[in-house]
Amino acid sequence: MRRIQTDIETANWMKPHRVVQRDDLANEWSPELFYLVISRNGTDIDFVRQIFKKGVRNLGWIADHPNLVDGDIIAPTKALSGHPVLYREVDMHHGFQITNRCNSWCLMCSQPPTKSDDQWMIEEVLDTVKAIRKMPNVIGLSGGEPLLEPRGLKEIVNQINLKSSETHIEVLTNGRLLSKPDIEETIFDRKISNVSWLVPLYGHADFLHDYIVQSYGAFEETIKGLLVLQKNCQPIQLRIVLTKPVLENLVPLCHFIGKNLPFVREVAIIGCEPIGFALANRDICELRIEDWSETILSAVNELERHNLTSILMNIPLCLLPRRLWQYAHRSISDWKNSYVDECRGCLERESCSGLFSWHEKGWKPGKLIPIMEEK
C-alpha cells in the first residue's frame, strides 16, 4: 500500500477521509463521511478550525503534497511510516484487501498471510467505498483469502453494488472454502451480479497444486469451489502464476483445464512477483521468461484448441514471442509499476506491463531488450 508523508490534523484518526479542495467542500459535504481539506496556507487551516469549533466534527486538514489529489481517500495515522492512501481516482487499477489471513501458504505469495484478528479491515473497506466520489469501472477484492470473511465479503459486494450498478467486482480467491455448504449459502443466498471470480490453479493433479499452495487437499477443494461457481452461473478467470514446477507442467495443466473446466471464461498466465515468499523460494520462483517462451506459446495454443481465452500478465513484451503480444496486458498496478533504462526508446513501452517496482530487491524476469521495430 502506498503512503504519503505530510501534516494532517483531524479528530478522527484511522477513519477513511476524502481529500477535498476548500472551495468544493460545501458541494461534497455529507454528515456520514470524513473529509480532509487541502491546506496551502494558514488561512486554509483557520477555515477548517473555525468550522470544527462550530460543531462540524467530520473534518480535518491535510498539508498540500505533490502526490496529493482531491478525491484521494486517506486513513490518517500517527505512525512515522506515513498515512495510507486507500484509493486514488486517477489510478488505472483499484483494489481493496479485506483480510491478511489465508488458508494457503503459496510458495510465491506476494502478500504473506498473518494470523492476527483483522476484522477492522472490512469496516475500513466499507467506509472507503462510501467515501469514493467517482466509482471506477472495476474494483478488485482480495486478501489473504476473502472467503475467510464470507459475510464481510458479501457486505462489501452489496455496498459496491449499492454505490454503483456499473462497477464490476473482481474477487481474487483460492476458492477452497466455497466447497463448504454454509459459505456457499452465505455468498449465494440470493443472486449476485457484477462479480467475477479469479481463482488460481497450479497443477492438473492434486500433488502438484497442493505442493505450490502448501496445503494438503487444496486441489480437491478448489475444483469443488469452481463447480460451485459454475452452478451459480458465475464468471471465472483461472490464474496460473509461473514458477518452475508450474512451467514444467503448464501444457498438461492447460489441457486439463480445456477438457475438465471448459466453463471458465479465461485463463491468465502470470509472471511471478519478486517479493514476499518468492524471495525465500528464489530457486523455483526466479525465472528467465524467455527461456520458457515456447512452453508458454504451447500452453496458449492448447487453450485456444479448447476455445478458451488466454491472458498474459506481469510479463514484459520483449520477453515474449510476437505471436503472444496480443494476449499481454498492462497488468501491474500503477503504484507497483516501473520501467528501467533498457525500456527507454522502446516502441512498445506504452503497451507493456513493465516491471514491479521492487525488482531491484528481487529480480528482473529476464533480459530486457527495447523493441525498436513496429509491429
C-alpha positions in Angstrom: 0.0 0.0 0.0 1.3 3.4 -0.9 1.7 6.0 1.9 2.1 9.8 1.9 4.2 11.8 4.3 2.6 15.2 5.1 1.0 17.0 8.0 -2.6 16.2 9.0 -4.9 17.5 11.7 -8.1 15.6 12.4 -10.1 14.3 15.4 -10.9 11.0 13.6 -7.6 9.1 13.2 -7.6 5.9 11.1 -11.0 6.7 9.6 -11.0 6.9 5.8 -11.2 10.6 4.8 -11.9 12.0 1.3 -9.4 14.7 0.3 -11.3 17.8 -1.0 -10.5 21.3 -2.2 -11.6 24.0 0.2 -13.9 25.6 -2.4 -15.6 22.2 -3.1 -16.3 21.3 0.5 -19.8 22.7 0.6 -20.9 20.8 -2.5 -19.3 17.5 -1.5 -20.0 17.5 2.3 -22.1 14.8 3.8 -22.6 14.2 7.6 -21.8 10.4 7.1 -18.3 10.9 5.6 -15.0 12.4 6.8 -13.0 15.0 4.9 -9.5 16.5 4.7 -9.3 19.9 3.2 -6.1 20.5 1.3 -4.2 23.2 3.1 -1.8 25.5 1.2 -1.5 28.2 3.9 -2.6 29.3 7.4 -5.9 30.7 6.1 -7.0 27.3 4.9 -6.1 25.8 8.3 -8.0 28.6 10.1 -11.0 27.9 7.9 -11.1 24.3 8.9 -10.6 25.0 12.6 -13.4 27.6 12.7 -15.8 25.1 11.1 -14.7 22.4 13.6 -15.4 24.8 16.6 -18.9 25.3 15.3 -19.6 21.6 15.8 -18.7 20.0 12.4 -16.6 17.1 13.7 -16.1 15.1 10.4 -13.5 17.5 9.1 -9.7 18.0 9.2 -7.0 19.5 7.1 -4.0 18.0 5.2 -1.0 19.9 4.0 -0.6 20.1 0.3 1.7 17.5 -1.2 2.9 16.8 -4.9 1.3 13.3 -4.7 -2.0 14.5 -3.3 -5.1 14.9 -5.5 -8.6 15.8 -4.4 -10.8 12.7 -4.4 -8.0 10.7 -2.8 -9.1 8.7 0.2 -6.6 8.6 3.1 -6.6 7.0 6.5 -4.8 9.5 8.8 -2.4 7.8 11.2 0.2 8.9 13.7 2.7 6.3 12.6 6.0 7.5 11.3 5.6 5.5 8.1 3.1 7.9 6.8 -0.6 8.0 6.0 -2.1 5.1 4.0 -3.6 6.1 0.6 -6.6 3.8 0.3 -8.0 5.0 -3.0 -7.0 7.3 -5.9 -9.4 8.3 -8.6 -6.5 8.8 -11.1 -5.3 5.2 -10.8 -5.8 2.7 -13.6 -6.3 -0.2 -11.1 -8.4 -0.2 -8.0 -8.5 -2.8 -5.3 -9.0 -3.5 -1.6 -7.6 -6.1 0.7 -10.3 -7.4 3.2 -8.1 -9.7 5.3 -4.5 -10.6 5.7 -5.3 -14.2 6.8 -5.3 -17.1 4.4 -5.8 -20.9 4.4 -3.0 -21.5 1.9 0.8 -20.7 2.1 1.7 -20.4 -1.5 5.4 -20.7 -2.2 5.4 -17.4 -4.2 2.8 -15.5 -2.2 3.5 -11.7 -2.6 1.4 -10.9 0.5 2.4 -13.5 3.2 -0.6 -14.1 5.5 -0.8 -13.3 9.1 -2.9 -14.9 11.9 -3.9 -11.7 13.7 -7.6 -10.6 14.0 -8.1 -8.1 11.3 -11.9 -7.5 11.3 -11.2 -3.8 11.2 -10.1 -4.2 7.5 -13.7 -5.0 6.4 -15.0 -1.8 8.1 -12.2 0.2 6.5 -13.2 -1.1 3.1 -16.9 -0.4 3.7 -16.1 3.2 4.8 -13.7 3.7 1.9 -16.4 2.6 -0.7 -18.8 5.0 0.9 -16.3 7.8 0.6 -15.5 7.3 -3.1 -16.5 10.3 -5.1 -16.3 8.7 -8.5 -16.8 5.0 -8.7 -14.3 3.2 -11.1 -15.2 0.7 -13.8 -13.6 -2.2 -11.9 -12.8 -2.8 -8.2 -10.8 -5.8 -7.1 -11.3 -7.5 -3.7 -8.5 -9.8 -2.3 -6.7 -11.0 0.8 -5.3 -13.1 2.2 -8.3 -15.2 1.5 -11.5 -13.1 1.3 -13.8 -16.2 1.8 -12.5 -16.4 5.4 -14.8 -13.5 5.9 -17.8 -14.5 3.8 -20.3 -12.2 5.5 -17.9 -9.3 5.2 -17.2 -10.0 1.6 -20.9 -10.2 0.8 -21.5 -6.9 2.6 -18.7 -5.2 0.7 -20.1 -6.5 -2.6 -23.5 -5.3 -1.7 -22.1 -1.9 -0.7 -20.3 -1.5 -4.1 -23.5 -2.5 -6.0 -25.5 0.0 -3.9 -23.0 2.8 -4.7 -22.8 1.9 -8.4 -24.6 -0.7 -10.5 -22.0 -0.1 -13.3 -18.9 -1.0 -11.3 -17.6 -4.6 -11.9 -16.1 -6.5 -8.9 -13.3 -9.0 -9.2 -12.8 -11.3 -6.3 -9.3 -12.9 -6.0 -9.8 -16.1 -4.0 -8.4 -19.6 -3.9 -12.0 -20.8 -4.0 -11.4 -23.6 -1.5 -14.0 -22.5 1.1 -16.8 -22.5 -1.5 -16.8 -26.3 -1.1 -18.4 -25.7 2.3 -22.2 -25.5 2.0 -22.6 -22.8 4.7 -20.2 -20.5 2.9 -21.8 -21.2 -0.4 -25.2 -20.3 1.1 -23.8 -17.1 2.6 -22.3 -15.8 -0.7 -25.1 -17.0 -3.0 -28.2 -16.8 -0.7 -29.5 -14.6 -3.5 -28.2 -13.9 -6.9 -25.2 -11.6 -7.1 -24.3 -9.6 -10.1 -21.3 -7.7 -11.5 -18.9 -10.1 -9.9 -16.1 -12.2 -11.5 -14.0 -14.8 -9.6 -10.3 -15.0 -10.0 -9.1 -18.5 -8.9 -5.6 -19.9 -9.0 -4.9 -23.4 -10.3 -1.3 -24.7 -10.3 -1.4 -28.3 -11.4 -3.5 -30.9 -13.2 -3.0 -33.4 -10.3 -3.5 -32.9 -6.6 0.1 -33.3 -5.5 1.2 -30.6 -8.0 -1.3 -27.9 -6.9 -1.1 -28.9 -3.2 2.7 -28.5 -3.2 2.5 -25.0 -4.6 -0.1 -23.8 -2.2 1.4 -25.9 0.7 -1.9 -27.3 1.8 -3.0 -30.9 1.6 -6.4 -31.4 0.0 -6.4 -27.9 -1.6 -6.7 -29.2 -5.2 -9.9 -31.1 -4.4 -11.4 -28.2 -2.6 -10.5 -25.8 -5.4 -12.1 -28.0 -8.0 -15.3 -28.3 -5.9 -15.2 -24.5 -5.4 -15.0 -24.0 -9.2 -18.0 -26.3 -9.7 -20.0 -24.2 -7.1 -19.2 -21.1 -9.1 -20.4 -22.8 -12.3 -23.6 -23.9 -10.6 -24.3 -20.3 -9.6 -23.5 -19.0 -13.1 -20.5 -17.0 -12.0 -17.8 -15.8 -14.5 -14.4 -17.4 -13.7 -10.9 -16.4 -14.5 -8.4 -19.2 -13.7 -5.0 -17.8 -12.7 -1.6 -19.6 -13.1 1.4 -17.9 -11.5 4.6 -19.0 -13.2 7.2 -20.9 -11.1 9.5 -23.6 -12.3 7.3 -26.5 -11.1 4.2 -24.9 -12.8 6.1 -24.3 -16.0 7.3 -27.9 -16.1 3.6 -29.0 -16.2 2.0 -25.9 -17.8 0.9 -27.6 -21.1 -0.7 -30.6 -19.3 -2.4 -28.2 -16.9 -3.9 -26.2 -19.8 -5.0 -29.5 -21.4 -6.7 -30.5 -18.1 -8.5 -27.1 -18.0 -9.7 -27.4 -21.5 -11.0 -30.9 -21.0 -12.5 -30.6 -17.5 -13.2 -26.9 -16.9 -14.5 -25.7 -20.2 -16.9 -23.3 -18.5 -14.2 -20.9 -17.3 -14.3 -17.5 -19.0 -10.5 -17.2 -19.4 -7.1 -18.3 -18.2 -4.5 -15.8 -17.0 -0.8 -16.8 -17.1 1.0 -14.6 -14.7 4.6 -13.7 -14.1 5.8 -14.1 -10.5 6.1 -11.0 -8.3 9.6 -10.8 -6.8 8.5 -10.1 -3.2 7.2 -12.0 -0.2 7.6 -15.7 -0.1 9.0 -15.7 -3.6 12.2 -14.3 -2.2 12.5 -17.2 0.2 11.9 -19.7 -2.6 14.0 -18.0 -5.2 15.3 -21.3 -6.6 11.9 -22.1 -8.1 10.4 -18.5 -8.5 13.3 -16.6 -10.2 13.0 -17.4 -13.9 14.1 -16.1 -17.2 10.8 -16.0 -19.0 12.4 -16.0 -22.4 13.8 -19.5 -21.7 10.2 -20.7 -21.3 8.6 -18.8 -24.2 8.0 -21.9 -26.3 6.3 -23.6 -23.3 4.1 -20.6 -22.8 3.3 -20.5 -26.5 2.3 -24.2 -26.4 0.1 -23.6 -23.4 -1.7 -20.7 -25.1 -2.2 -22.9 -28.2 -3.6 -25.7 -26.0 -6.1 -23.3 -24.5 -7.0 -22.0 -28.0 -7.6 -25.5 -29.1 -10.3 -25.8 -26.5 -11.7 -22.3 -27.3 -10.5 -20.8 -24.1 -9.3 -17.2 -23.9 -5.7 -16.6 -22.7 -4.4 -13.5 -20.9 -0.7 -12.9 -20.2 0.0 -10.7 -17.1 3.1 -9.2 -15.5 5.4 -10.2 -18.4 7.3 -7.6 -20.4 6.6 -7.8 -24.1 10.3 -8.1 -25.1 10.4 -11.5 -23.2 7.6 -12.9 -25.3 7.4 -14.1 -28.9 5.5 -11.6 -31.0 2.8 -14.2 -31.6 1.9 -13.7 -27.9 1.8 -9.9 -27.7 -1.9 -9.9 -28.5 -2.6 -11.7 -25.2 -0.3 -9.5 -23.0 -1.9 -6.9 -20.7 -0.6 -3.9 -18.8 -1.5 -5.6 -15.6 0.8 -4.3 -12.8 -1.0 -1.8 -10.6 0.1 1.8 -11.0 1.8 2.1 -7.6 3.7 -1.1 -8.1 4.8 -0.4 -11.7 8.2 0.8 -13.0 10.4 0.8 -16.2 14.1 0.7 -16.4 16.9 2.2 -18.5 16.5 -0.7 -21.0 12.9 0.5 -21.7 14.0 3.9 -23.0 13.2 4.3 -26.6 11.2 1.1 -26.7 8.3 1.5 -29.2 6.0 -0.8 -27.3 6.5 0.8 -23.8 3.0 2.2 -23.6 1.6 -1.3 -24.3 3.9 -3.1 -21.9 3.3 -4.2 -18.3 6.8 -3.1 -17.3 8.3 -4.4 -14.1 7.4 -4.5 -10.4 9.0 -1.5 -8.7 10.8 -3.8 -6.2 12.6 -5.8 -8.9 15.8 -4.3 -7.6 15.4 -6.1 -4.3 14.3 -9.2 -6.1 15.0 -9.8 -9.8 14.1 -9.0 -13.3 12.0 -11.6 -15.2 14.6 -11.9 -17.9 17.0 -9.9 -20.2 15.2 -6.8 -21.3 15.8 -5.6 -24.8 14.0 -2.5 -26.2 11.7 -3.2 -29.1 12.8 -0.8 -31.9 10.7 -2.2 -34.8 7.0 -1.6 -35.4 4.6 -4.5 -35.0 
